[in-house]
C-alpha cells in the first residue's frame, strides 16, 4: 500500500506507539506500507520531528527518515491551484497524493482535504487506515 502520511501522524505514532498512528509507523518500518513524499514533505518531517519539545532522539528520527527515503517513493508533484485548498500548508500532501497515485492520504485532520474530488486520493484518518488494512 502506498500512502502520503501527514507529519502529525508520525509525531503521534512516535509519542504513542500503541495507537493507530503507532501501528502505521510500525507498518512503515516493516515495509507493509510505503510512503510517497517529495522534498517539501521530507523537509517538514525533519523540522518537526527534530523539534526539541518532542524529545525524539535525533538518531532515531534520522533512521526513520532514511527508511522512508530508501523504501518510500519520491514523487515529482504537479502543482495544484493554491486557491483550491483552504489550508495552503497542506497542499504539498495533496499534490504528492494526486501526482503519485497513492492508495490513501493519511491525515489527522481529514477535513482539510474536503476540496479534493471524490475520484481522487482517498483521505483517511489513521484509525480508518488501520481498519481498512485489517479487512
PyMOL commands that set and color helices and strands:
alter all, ss='L'
color gray80, all
select helices_A, chain A and resi 7-15+20-29+39-49+58-71+82-84+88-100+110-113+126-134
alter helices_A, ss='H'
color red, helices_A
select strands_A, chain A and resi 2-5+34-37+73-74+104-106+123-124
alter strands_A, ss='S'
color yellow, strands_A
deselect
rebuild
show_as cartoon
